[in-house]
Amino acid sequence: GAKIVGYGKTRGRKKALRALAEEFQARYEDDPDQCVSLAHGGCAEDAEYVASLMREGHPGMEVDVQIYEPVTGSYVGPGTVAIFFVGKKEP
């Protein structure tokens, strides 16, 4: 099932956003029919930055960018950026 997890630590916001996109690139199961989504907690510019990094490795890939609705948004907090996709199994 799906779960929310923290993964790794970096110093600096841009580095953290790049690390998130790099993790996507490493784990994405390349499937043109797959829906890829990104949600953010009131930080649209950061979300679009991550989406652009995700598209670099997969030209033409659509990334559905959404703001968290109030209930989940209050749980994850402002500034959150999360990617939703089917990934490769962990080694």
Number of C-alpha atoms within 10 A of each C-alpha: 2 5 4 7 6 5 9 8 9 12 7 8 11 13 12 16 20 16 17 19 23 16 14 21 18 10 15 18 14 13 9 11 7 13 13 18 15 19 20 24 23 17 14 16 10 18 24 16 14 25 22 15 18 24 15 12 13 14 9 9 18 15 19 13 18 15 17 21 11 11 8 11 17 11 10 16 14 13 15 16 25 19 20 14 15 14 13 12 8 5 3
